[in-house]
Amino acid sequence: MVLMIQSIEDGRREAGERSIADKIIKRLDELEQTIAKNQGRWAWELLQNAKDSIAEDDTRIVSIQIELDENSVTFRHNGTHFKSQDVIGLIDQISSKEVEEGQENRKTGRFGTGFLTTHLLSRVIKIKGIVDWADGSFRKFEFLLDRRGNTTTQLMPRIRNSWKEFDDSIEQISSNYDKNQFNTSFCYQLDTEEQKAVAKIGVEEFSRLIPFVLAFIPRIGKVEIIDNVARENTSYEKDRELKDNLIVCVSKTKNDRQEDISILYLSNERVAVATEVEKCERGYSVKGIRDLPKLFCDFPLIGTENFHFPVIVNSFFFNPRTERDGIWLNNTDKTKTIENKKLLESAVDLYRDLVSRILQDKFFDLYNIVETKTPATHDTDFDENWYQEFIQEPIMEFVYTALIVELEDESAKKELLKIYAFRKPLFQKL
């Protein structure tokens, strides 16, 4: 009887491991088909997990480092230690959002299927961190997360080995360990030129968009990019105070040379809108955002570059599509669709308020903040009729009656766009 029970238990355990391996392989196969548009996503997933680590601790601000070497990329953060379900999520790919189902969710994500997108950078990751133990103590650990292999048979022993390395590495530490140190790290092994190219693309995209993320998320502090290959060290840090009531200033320091990046910003409790402006002699020049993602769910939804909203819209409450390349606007899940639409309608109100505040102030090149047209998409997830009625037409009506036309005489007041009845393609540069 004992042997039979043990046999059943062994079979149950193997079936569970096989199910985990099957799920991982299936998802990785799906992701391989999307690598062309997801090459930069690894950095955002890791930053998201760093931010989520402090979601339950309102006193913490997280800082991160990305370090590039010839054959590796290391992502570090000084957020809160791991919980046991986080380790389970990493190795067995069970999201802590699933583990904590039924509890209020303050996290954008946490080691769910999104984390698997980081394997587009590398399938071999050395993970180090600190985990709280059942007895209330803290233990440091490190293990290799190896997702190489195209079959369940190949992957299962690698999953077992990750658990073995985790168990073998456990070492108790003082509960007074320095929580401000970068105690959590993910080191991605780069063996091919293709992997190195993905790493470079990810860092470039990250550098371009991180000022907006810092403006949107106050709980992310300093961000450092240490490029040992190019011998460059770049950091980004947000000024905690709004300048001129509407400007978020992000300080960028590259090899000891500092510059300020200015983000024009306005928010309510659920939505924020923003665009970049540049300090000039007369005040601020509005910069174009044509090539940037227009929608953020805390972090950029890569693929929304052609959404064509005149400013960037951020909401933690957006319901993004699985690949985080857009949001549901015409889906069978009516709850998600309705919420997304309401958030965008709220963004229109914020946009009008923002533009109204800067029309006769020291802001120029306003054509860059009124460019808009119907998003370029053929997706069935998009509701074109709703967009034209509730988003496009209100924006056009507002802009057409706004004082945005700048005259050659810089001392003169701006004029109404509707005076120019010939209307060049309405929201392109005048």
N, C-alpha and C positions, 0 to 999 in steps of 0.2 A: 504493500500500500504506500509506504514512504517513497519507494522508487517511482511509483506511478505518479504521486503528487509532484515529485521533483521533476519528472519528465514533462508533466503538464505545465509546470511553472517555467521550465526552460523553453518550452514551445511558445508559451505566451510572451515571454521576454523577446524571443527571436522575432515573433510576429510584429511586436511593437517596433523593434529596431528596423525591420524590413519596411514597415509603413512609413517611418520617419525618413529612411533613405529614399524610398520611392517618391515621397513628397518633395524632397530636396532636389532630386535629379529632374523631376518634371518641371519644377520652377526654374532651375538653372537652364534647362533646355529652352524654355520660353524666353528667358532673358537674353540668351545668346542671339535670338532673332531680333532683338531690339538694341543691340550694342551701338549701332550707328547714332541713335538719338539719346542714348543713356550713358555716354562715356563720362560725363561729368557728375553723374548722380551719386557716385560713391562718397564724395566729400560732403554732400548735403545730408545723406543718410547718417553719416557719422556725427556731424554737427547736431542733427536732430536728436540722436541718442544721447549726446552730451547734455543738451538742453533738457531733455526729458529726465535725466538722472536727478535733477534738482527740482522736479515738478512738485514734489511733496514738501519741499523745504523752502518757505518763502524768504528765508534769510540769506540764501546763497545766490551768488552770481558765478557763472561758469566761464572759464577762459580756456582757450584751446591752442594747440600747436600742431602744425603740419610740417614734418621734416622730410625733405627729399634727399635721398642718397642715390648713388649710381644704380644700385640693385634693390632698392626698397623704398617704400613710403611709410612713414610712421605718423599716426594720428594720436595725439595725447589730449587729455582734458583733466581738470581738477574738480570735476563734479562729485556728486555723492557716490559712495561705494556701491558695489553690486549687491543685489538681493539674490537669494537662492534661485528665484524664478527667472532672474536675468541670465544666470549661468545656464539654466535649463533651456531658455530661449536661444542662447547662442549655439549650444551644441546640438540640441534636439529640434531646433527651429520651431519652438512653440512660443508665440508672442506672449509677453507678459500681459498684454491687453486681454488675451484669451484667459490666462491664468486668473486675472483679477476681474473677470466678467461680473457685472452687476454693481461694481463700485464706480463712483464718479471718476470719469477719465479726464485728467488734466495733461495728458501726454499727446504729442503729435503722432508718436509711434514708439515702439520699444522692442527691438530685436525680432520683429516679425518678418514677413516675407520681404519687406523693403530692405532689411539688412542684407539679404541675399544678393541684392544688386551690387553690393560692394565687391562681390566675387567676379564682377566684370573687370575689376582691376587685377585681382589675383585670387586663385582658389586656395592659396596657402597663407594663413594669417597666424602670427604669434601674438597671443592675447595675454596681457598682464593686468592684474587688478587686485582689489581688496574686497572681500565678501564678508557680510555679517553671518556669524555662525548661530546655530540653534541655541547655544547656551549664552548668547549675548556678547560673545567675544568677537574679535576680528581676525581674519586669516588672509594672508596674501597668497596669490596663486599665479601660475602661468601655464599655458598649454598651447599646443599647436592645433589650430582648426584647419583640417585638410579636407577639402572638398574635391580633390582630384578623383577622376574615375567616371565612367559613363554608364555603369551598371550598378544595380543594387548590391551585387556580390562584391564589387570593388569598393563601394563606399561604406558598407556596414562596418568592416574592421577599422576603418579610419575614424568613424564615430566612436567606437569602443575605445580606441587609442586616445582620443581627446579626453574622454572621461578618466582613463587611467592616468594620463599626464596631470590632469587637474587634481586627482586624488593624491598622487605622489608629490605634488609640488606644495601642497597646503602647509603653511607655516604660521603659527600664531604670532600676532604682533600686539603691541600695546594699544589700548583703546584711545590713548592720547596721541595717536599718530598725527602727523601734520596733514590736515585735510586740504591745505592750500597748495600742496605739491601736486604735480601731474602724476597721480597714482594709477590712472587708467591709460592703457595704450593698446593700439592695434597696429601691428607692423605687417605690411603687405609685401610679400616677396615678389620681385619683378625679374622674371627669367627671360623674357622675350622683348624685342623691340616694340611689338604691338602693346604690351603691358606698359612699357615706359611711355608710349605715346598717349595711352589712356590716362596715365598719371599726370602728364603735362597738360592735357586738355582739361582735366578736372581742376587742377590748380589755377589755370588761366580763367576758367569760368567762375570759380570760387572767388578769385580776386576781383573780378569785374562786378559781381553782384553782392559781395559781403557788406558793402556800405548800406544797402537797403535793408538787409537782414538785421544789421545792428540798429538801424532806425526803428524797425518793427518790433524787435525783441529786446526789451531793456535788460533781460536776465542773462544776456550774453555779454561778457566783458571784453577783454583783450583777445585778439586773434593774431597769431604769429605764423608766418610762412617762412620756414628756414630752408633755403635752397642751397644745399652744399655742392651741387653740381655747377650751378651758375655763380656760386659764392655771393648770394644775395640774401638779405634778411629784411622782410617786410612785415610791419605790424599795423593793425587797425584797432582804433579804440574810439568809442563814442563819447562826446561831451555830454554830461548828464543834464545840461540845461539847454532849453530851446533858445535860439537866438532870434531876435526880431519876432518872437512868438510863433513863427512858422518854420524856422530853419533848424534842422538837426545837423550838427557839425560832427563829422567823423574825421579823426586825425589819422593820416597815413604817414608812416615813417619808413623809408626805404634806405637802408645803409646810412642811417643817421641824418638823412635829408627828409624834412617834414613838409607836408602839404595838407591843406584842409579840403575835405570833400563835403559839399553842402547839399543836404536833402530837404526839399520843400515837402512839408509833411502836415497832415491833418487827420484826426481820427475821432471815432466815437467808441462806444463800448464794444462793438463787434467788428468794425471795419476800419481800415486805414487806407489813405491814398497818399501817393508820394511820387515825386519826380526829382531829377537832379538839376541843380542850378549851379552857376559858376560866378564867383565874385568878380565884379568888374568895376571900372571907375564910377559908373553911374549908380551901381547897386548890384543887381544880380541878373545874369543872362540865363534864360531857361534853355536847358540842353535837350536834345532829342533823345527819345528812348525807343526809336523805331525797331532796333534789333534786340531789345531786351524782352524777357518774359513779362507779360502784362499782369499775370495772376500769381499771387503767392499764397500758400497756405502755411504761414510762418516762413517757409522756405520756397524758393522759386519753383513753379510748375513748368519745367522745361518742356517746350512744345507750344507755349501760349504766346510766342513772339508775334504771331499773326492774329492775335485776338483783337488788336487795333483799338483798344480802349485808350483814351488820351493821356491817362496817367496809370501808374502801377497800382493795383488793388491788392490789399492783403487782408485775409481773415483766417484766424485759427479755426473758425466754424465752417469754412468751406468743406464740401464733401468732394474730394478729388477722385479722379478715376484711378484704377489700380496702379497704372504705370506713372501716376503723378504727372501726366502731361496735359491735364485739363480738368474741368469740373463737369459734373452731370447737369445738363440743362434740358434734357428731354429723355428721361429714363423711366423704366417701368417702376422704379422705386420713387414714387411721387413725393415722399417726404424729403428725400435728398434733393430732388429737383426743385421743389418749392423753396426750401431753405436757401439753396444757392441763388435762386432768382431774387429772393428778398434781399440777400446780401449785396448783390450787384445793383439793385435799385437803390439801396442805401448808399452805395458808392457814388451813384449819380448825384445824390443830394450833397454828399461831401465834396465832390468835384466842383459843383456849382458854387458852393460856399468858399472853397479854396480859391478858385479863380476870381470870384467877386472881391476877395480881400486884397488881391495883388494888382487889380486892373489899373488903378491910378497911382500905385505905389512905385517903388524903385525896382520894378521887374520889367525885363525887356525880352525881345525875341519870343513873344507870346504865341506865335504860330506853332511853336513846338509843344504847346500844352493844349492845343485845340484840334490836333490831327486825329481824326477818327473816321471809321467806316465799318461796315459789317464785317465781322471776323471771317477770315478766309478759311473756311472748313466745309467739308462735305459730309462730316460725321452725322450719323443719325442721332447722336447725343446732343445736337445743337438745335434749339428752337428759334428759327430765323424770324418768324412772325412776332413772337414775344420780344425778341431783341430789338427789332425795328420799332415796335410800339412803345416799349417801356425803357429802353436804353438809348437807342440811336436818335429817335425823334426828339426826346427831351434835351439831349445834349446839343443837337443841331439848333433847336429853337433858342436855347440859352446863348450859345455862341454867336448866333446870327444877330442877336440884339445886344451884344457885349462890346464894351469899349476896348478893342484889342488891336486896332489898326494903328501902327506907329508911323508917324510922319517924319519927313526929312528934317524938319525943324524939331530938334530934340527937346526944346523948351515947350513945345505945344502939347496939349493934352491928346491922348489917344482918342480915336474916333470909332463910331459904330461900324461894324462890319456891313450892316444892311444898307449903308449909304452906297456901297459899291455893288450896285444892282446887277452888274454883269456876272457876279459870283464865279470866280474861277473855281475849279474843282474845290468845293467849299472849304475843305479843311487841309489843304496843302499850303505850302509857303506862299504868302501873298507877295 
